[in-house]
Amino acid sequence: MATLGAVFGISYLSMGGGGKKPQTMPPIQASSKDEENFIQEFIKQAEAEGKAKH
């Protein structure tokens, strides 16, 4: 019983995976604050459209 418990326990823990890592974006190199805001809004809209299609 102990052997089966250990095998299933280790299997369960090894398959747990861990938390989902947040996506990282490369730094935005904009020439002005307005351009940076425009790029960020564009990315948000594109991600929203991508999620809506799936």
N, C-alpha and C positions, 0 to 999 in steps of 0.2 A: 504494500500500500504506500509506504513511504517513497519507494522508487517511482511509482506512477505519479504520486503527488509532486515529487521533485521535477520529473520530466515535464508534466503539464504546466507546472508553475514557471519553470524556466522558459518554456515555449511561449507562454502567455506574456511574460515580461519582455522577452526578446522581440515579440511581434507588436508590442505596444506603440512603437514608432516615436512618440514624443510630440511636442506641440508643433503647430504649423508655424513656420518661420515667415515673418512679414516680407513682402516683396520689397526689394530695394531698387531705387531708381538712380540712374547716373545723375550727377549734378547738372543743373540747367545753367548754361552759360549764355545768359541774355545780356544785351547791351544796356537795357533799362529795366526798371521795375515793372513798367506796363507790359513790356514784352514777356517778362517772366510770368506775370499773372495770366497773360493770354495763353502761353504755352501750358500752364498748369490747368486752366479751364478746358483747353482743347483735349488734354490727356484724360481728364475726368469724364468729358462727354464721350470720348472714344471708348473708354472702359465701360461706361454705362451701356452704350450701344452694343458692345461685344457681349456683355452679360445678357442683354435682352434677346439676342439672337440664339443663345444656347438654351 
